[in-house]
Amino acid sequence: MNTIISTSLQDRDKVVNWHPYTQMKTADSIIPIVRGKGIYLYDEEGKKYMDVVSSWWVTLHGHSHPYIAQRVFEQLNTVEQVIFAGFTHKPAVQLSENLLKLLPANQEKVFYSDNGSTAVEVALKMCIQYAHNHEKKKTKILAFKNAYHGDTFGAMSVSGKSYWTQPFESMLFEVIFIDIPNAENIESLRFQIKELADEVACIIYEPLVQGAAGMLMYEAENLNSLMRICREYDILMIQDEVFTGFGRTGKLFAANHLSEKPDIMCFSKGLTGGTMPMGVTTCSNGIYNAFLSDDHHKTLFHGHSFTANPLACTAALASMEILLKEETQMTVQRITEQHAEFVKVLSFHPQVENARQIGTILAFDFKTGHGTSYFNEIGKKLYHEFLQRGIIMRPLGNVLYLVPPYCISAEELDFVYQNILEVLDQFRD
């Protein structure tokens, strides 16, 4: 008897792959995607899906963008990889030059890595060793409650404690978690920071939006106040713009909403337009100079095999070129304005709580009567309902959100809005 071996991607995937954030025993069937174009992804049966979460918040200009693809192809036929210890190449130099021109004026050096988590790891190591190189014992770190900065050990340490980090808690380093600043608590935060200042190397924060925590948003002016306090007490500031960078908040960076400047910034996700992995950590010359020494022990001993990969640098250069075009900036503004109008509509819906928006990020809580929770089962039901309608949304429990690619048209966005309202009515208490 002949054994029939399935050739479907779905069946083959199940045999060999382990997917992220997925309980594989109870997981739903994986959807096999065979191509993408613009805002759409297509499965092997030809069904198309609107990717309104930008494939985990990375895709800026849509899938398979021809200009980025062409630039990467040209680079692939020039040089595809160069060891970045003792060597350099044009895409890395040009990307650093172009990026630094867009960032706060005190950002003067670029360190390349592979993704958001590693960009954060680099930043944390910079701050701890900065104190060490100055012969100061400052090893504690401040972070916000509910923070998320990645899944490697350092990034987990500065992320809020949860079911995700519980198995590793005894292995994570000491972090002091503080409240997000607001007008009511800023003076108590000042007192808390003053008491700890001599031991604290740095603070790390997601500016204006805590993404994985459920798109929690807070005011720029309150963050400015906290940053001024940290500067007063000589605490280095790491601004994690892995999610908020490259237009997501309606401006090029969340930093553009702020008057205060961080010492270090972290980037990934939209950096290459979602084309391929890359992480960047930028810093001030004040940080960089602390590592300049005749003593080799003061070197930043950190690196990755694919540091400053020429293909990823080229993709980032092409993506940034598209992002800075007037038509793209006008589109970002149009999405921002459309979201703002739809938030007003959502605010009156009886099934919605806390409708909120900044730039191209829109979020709201599906009312359950039990607050918000990543493990709320309604998220799974809503996810499947939207998939049936050809829309990819990945609720954070009962928190629904939109982070669409900038190529989405006004009509396509209105179509998504209309489906959201229909689903809300369908699942209404």
N, C-alpha and C positions, 0 to 999 in steps of 0.2 A: 504494500500500500504506500503510495507516494504522500509525503508530507507537504502540505501547501504552506509556503512561507509568505506571510503578508509583506507586501511592498509599500503599504501606506506609511507615511512619515509618522503618523500618530502611534501606530503599533511598534515601529522600529525605535521610536523615541523612548517608549515605555521600557524597553529591554535595556537600554544603555544609559539613559540620562537621569540625573538628580537635579530637580529644579529649585530655584531659590524661594525662600519663604513659603514652602509647600510641604504639607504633610502628605507624602507620596502614597500612603495606604488609602487615604480617603479622598484623594484629589480627583477633581473632575477630569474628563478627557482633555488632553492638551490640544489646542487648535494649531494645526500645521500651516504656517504662513510661507507662501512660495514667492511672493514679490510684493513690492510696495511702490507707490507713486503718489507724491504729494501728501495729502492728509489720509490717504487710504492704504490699508493693508489687505491683501487678497489671500484666501486660503486655497488649498489644493482642489477644492470643489468649485472655485470661482466666486465664492461669496466675498463681498468686500465689507470692510469695517472702517468706520471713521475713528482714527486714533486721536482722541481728544485729550489723552494724558501724555502725549508725546513720547510714548514708549519709555515710561519711567522718567519723564520730565527732561529728556535729553534732546529730542528732535526739534530743532528750531525752525527749519525752513521746509520741512516735509521730507518724505522718504525718497531716496534715490535721486537727490538733486543733481541735475546734469552738470552744473558748473563745478560743484565740489568733486564729483566723480571724475571729471576731465582733469582737474588739477592733480588729484591723487594719482591718476593713471600716468600723467606726465612725470610726476615725481618717482613713481614706481619704476619707470624706465631710465631714471637718472641715478638715484641711490636710495635704497629702501631702508637701510639701517646703518648707523654709525655708533660705535662705542663713544659715550659722551664724557668719559674720563680721559682727558688729554687731547680730545678732538672736538671739533664743532662743525656746523654746517649752516648754510644760508637760511633754510626755513626756520631753524631754532633762533638764530640771531634776529631775523626779521619779525618773527612772532613776538619775541620778548620786547623788541622796540615798539611794535604796534600796540601791544597790550598795555605797556607801561604808560604810553601817551594818554590812554583812556582812564587810567586809575587815579586815585588821589596822588597829589604831587610827591608825597613822601614815600611812595612805593617805587623802589629803584633797582631791585634785583629780582631775578626769576629763578626758581628751582623747579625742575620738571620731575614728575612722577607718573603714575599710571591711572589713578582714579581718585574719587573724592576722599575715600578713607585714607589713602596714602598721602594725599595732599595735607590732610589733617595731622597724620602721624609726623610728617616733616615739620609742620608748624609747632607742634608740641615739643618735639626734640630741639628745635631752634630755641624755644623759650627756656626750657630747662637747662640746656647747655650754655645759653647766654648768661644765666646766673652763675653757673659753674665756672665759666671762663673769667667771670669777674670776681671769683672766689667768694660768692655769696651762697648761703644755704637757703635757697628759695625753691621748694619742690612741690608746694601745693598748687592746685589749679581750681579756679572758679568756673562754673558752668551753670546754665539755666536749668531749672526743673523742666522735665518733659523734653529735654534736648535730644536731638539725634544727629550724630556726626559720622556714622559709619559703623562697620562691623568688624574691623580689625581690633586688636586688644586695646591700643591707645584710644582709638575712636570710640570703642565701647565704654571705656572708662569715663569719658567725658559726656556720654549719653545718659539720659535718665534711666534709672533702674526699672526693669520690666521683666516680663516672662522671657524676653529675648536674651537678656544678660544674666538671668538668675543662675544658670549652671556654672558661670565663670566668676561669680562675685568675689570669691576669695583670691582670685588672681588679678583683679583689676586694681589699679593704683588709686591713691586717695584723691578724691575730688570733693569740693564743697559746692553743693547745689544751692543756688539762690533763686528767688522769685524773679520773674520778668519785671522790669521796672515800670512803674506807673506813678501818677502824680501823688498817690497816697503813700506809697512805700519807699520813695526815693531817699528820704532822710534816714529811715531805718537801715536801708541798704548801705548808705554812707557810713553809718556807725559800724555795721558788720564788717565792711571792707577795711575801715580804719583799724579795727582790732586785729585783723588777720594780715595786714599789709606786709609785715616783715617776713612772712613765711610764703607768700603767694607769688609764684613766678608769672602767672598770666591768667587771663579770663578768655574763654572761647564762647562764641555766641552765633546764632543764626540771626542775621539782621532782619527785623520787621515781620518775618514769617517763619514759624517753626513748622516745617513741612510734614515730616512723618508723624509728628504729634497730633496731626489733624488740622493742618493749615491754620494754626493759631496765629493771629495777627496782633501787632502792637504798634504804638506810635513812635515815629522817628524822634520826636523831641524828648521823649522819656529815655530812649537809648542814648541820645546826645548827652543827657544829664549824667547817666551812668558812666559813659566814656570819659567825661570830664573828671569824675571822681577817681576813676582808675588812673588817669594821667597824673592827677594830683598826688596819688600814693605810689607812683612808680610801678604800676602793674601793667605789663605788656598786654596788648589786645589782639586777639586772633578773630578776624571777621570771616566766618564761613559762608562764602557766597557760592558754594557748589550748586545750590538750587536757585538762588535769587539772581545770579549773574546773567548777563547777556540778554537783558530786556524783560525779564519775567515780571518785575515790579513796575513796569511802565517806563522806567528809565534804564539806561545801559546797565547800571549796577545799583544795588540797594545803597551803596556808598553815595550815590548822587542825591539821595534824600537826606543825607546827613551833613552837618557842618563839621563834626569831629572826624578825625582820621585814625584808623587802626594802625598798628605796627606791622601786622602780617595779614595777608588775605589768602583764602583758599578757593580754588576753582576746579570744576570738572564739568560733568553733565553736558550743558550746551556749548562748552568750549570748542568742540570740533563740529558743532552743528548736529551732534548725535551720530556722526559717521563712524567713529572708532574711539577706543579708550584713550584718555589722557588726563593727567592731573597737573595742576600748577599751584605752587606756593610762592607768593611774592612777599617781599619784605623791604623795610627801610634800610638805608645805609647804616643806621645806628645798630641794627641787628647784625648786618653783614660784617661790620668792622670788628665786632666782638670775636669773630672767628679768624681774623687776620693776625698772624703771629709767626715768629720764628720757631715757636714751640708747636711741633706737629700734633701734639696731643689736643690742641684747641681746634683741630679740623672738625668739620661736620661730617662724620663718617656715616653717610647715608647715600644710597643709590639704588637704581633698578636697571635690569638688563636693557629695558626699552626706554630708558630716560631720554626725553627729547627725540623720540622716534621721528624721522623726517616725514613719513607719510602722515602721521597724526598732526605734526606741526603744519604741514601743507593744508590738511583738511581744516584746521583751525583758522589759518590765514584766509582761506576761501570763504569759510562761514562768516568770519568777521567782516570781510569785504561786503558780503550780501547784507549782513545786519546793519551796516552803516549807511546803506543806500537810503535815499530819501523815501522811496516807495515802501521800503520795509519799515522804517520808522513811522510812516503814516499808517501802515497796517497795524503796528503795535498800538498806536493811539486809537485807531478805530476799534480794535478788540477791547481795549480798556474802556472805551465809552459804551460799547455794546454791553459788556459785563456790568457796568455801573447801572445801566437802565434795567437789566434783567434782575439784579439784586433787589431793586425796588419792587419788582413784581413778586419775587420769591418771599420778600419780607411779609407779605400779606397772606401767604398761603398757610392754611392751618396745620399742614404737616411739616412745616419748616421752622427751625430755630436758628438764630444767629447766622443769617445770611451775611456774607462778608466778601470783600474783594479788594485787591490791590493790583494794579496793572492788569496783566493777562491771567492772573490767578483768581479764580472764583471758587468759593466753597460755601457749604451750608450743612447744617446738621438735620438729618431726618429724625423727626420727633418720635421718640420711643417711650418717653416717660421714665427712662432709666439713665439719663445723661448720655455721654459719649463713651464709646469703648471700641477699641480695635477689634475685639472678638465678638462684637454684636452680630448675630446671625443674619440680621436684615441686610447687611452688606453683601453677603453671598447671593441672596435672592435678587437684590437690585442689580448686581453685576450680571447675572444671567438674563434678566429682563432686558437690560440694555444691549447685551450681545445679540439677543433675538432680533432686536431692532437695528442691528448693524452698527452699534456704537460701542467702542471700548472705553469703559469707565472702570476704574479700580477703586471702589470705595474703601476708605480707611475705617472699617466698621460701619457705623451709621453716618460717617462724614463723607459727603459726596463733593467732588471738586472737578474743575475743568482747568487744564493747563495745555491749551491747544498749540499746535505749530503755527507759526506766523503766516503760513500760506492759506489758512482757512478763510473762506470767503464769508461775506456778511450773510449770504443766503444759507450756507452750510451751518454757520453758527446759530442762526435762527431756527434751523431744522433741529439742532441739538436742544436748544431751549424748549421748543415745542414738545419734544419727546420727554424731556425732564418733567414738564408740567403734566403730561399724560400719565407718566409713571407714578408721580406723586398722587394723582387722583386715583389711580388704580390700586395703590397700596394704602389709601387713606383709611384711618381708623373708623 
